[in-house]
Amino acid sequence: MNARIPRKCVLVGAGQVGMACAYSLVIQNLVDDLLLVDLNRERVEGEVMDLLHGIPFVAPTNIHAGTMADGAGADLVIITAGANQKPGESRLDLVQRNTEIFKNLIPDVVKYCPGAVILIVTNPVDIMTYVSLKVSGLPPSMVFGSGTVLDTARFRYLLAQKFHLDPRSIHGHIIGEHGDSEVPVWSKVNVAGMPLFQDGELSGGEPEEFRHIFDQVKNAAYEIIKRKGATSYAIGLAVSHIVEAILRDQNRIMTVSTLIENFGGIENVCLSLPSVVSRCGVNRVLNLDLSHRETQQLKQSATILQETIGKINFG
């Protein structure tokens, strides 16, 4: 009987988001070898020590601090490194600051971890995914972002609260930008296969009670940042959800951010649509049938992202 090949993951960035991801990966036994990389070596060594002291309570995981050069043989590289979003600042305000960081980081990832799938979590995630693709030269299937996976979870949670149901029984998606122009797909929301709106989507748009739910989804990060400085736990769980689909080759459908080359006239931009995630990364984007209103909203979201991409200095 052949021994199972260890699952090796490199996580770049040991801030609040990075460590929430690391903790979630470890307690769910999703990786066998976890390398943490951060410019603050002393801090990341302390984080590693803290995680290792909890190993007797979970399945054994080899956790260590190092540099990208120690990442040889990695199956997956998760990038959370970047400047923090400040109160009142949009995700798109972070673009150029994080682009400069990625122009130095991504070449090292490709050099030391050839063959690894690259998962971008750093905000603004759609833009940083596009930047990573351009800098890396890798195929789009191997470089994608966490996208609206968390937004979709928030959407399902809030709808479940309204209907007093388990969120896992609510099916719906947030698509487009992970940010202010994201789009709720009301026409496809269903409870155990039963559509929320019997006519697909109400002609006047969502009623006030549902509009309030979407506003909560869209503004969630701002509200959390205002109160505690950063989001961490939920995105950590969202990332582990994506990692599980990759390392266990699950072909799971998720709203990750990937390069869109031809979807209803949208092209050359990274944004979120329901996509199939497996060991090879994103192996296909689903042909989601949207209402006319949703299609127009998605195109507007793509335009906003494309305008931002056009302002980036790649030099």
Buried (B, 14 or more C-beta within 10 A) or exposed (E): EEEEEEBBBBBBBBBBBBBBBBBBBBBBEBBBBBBBBBEEEEBBBEBBEEBBEEEEEEEEBEBBBBEBEBBEBBBBBBBBBBBBBEEEBBBBBBBEEBBBBBBEBBBBBBEBBEEBBBBBBBBBBBBBBBBBBBBBEBEBBBBBBBBBBBBBBBBBBBBBEEEEBEBEBBBBBBBBBBBBBBBBBBBBBBBEEEBBBEEEBBEEEBEEEBEEBBEBBBEBBBEBBEEEEBBBEBBBBBBBBBBBBBBEEBEBBBBBBBBBEEBBEBEEBBBBBBBBBBBBBBEEBEEBEBBEBBBEBBBBBBEBBBEBBEEBEEE
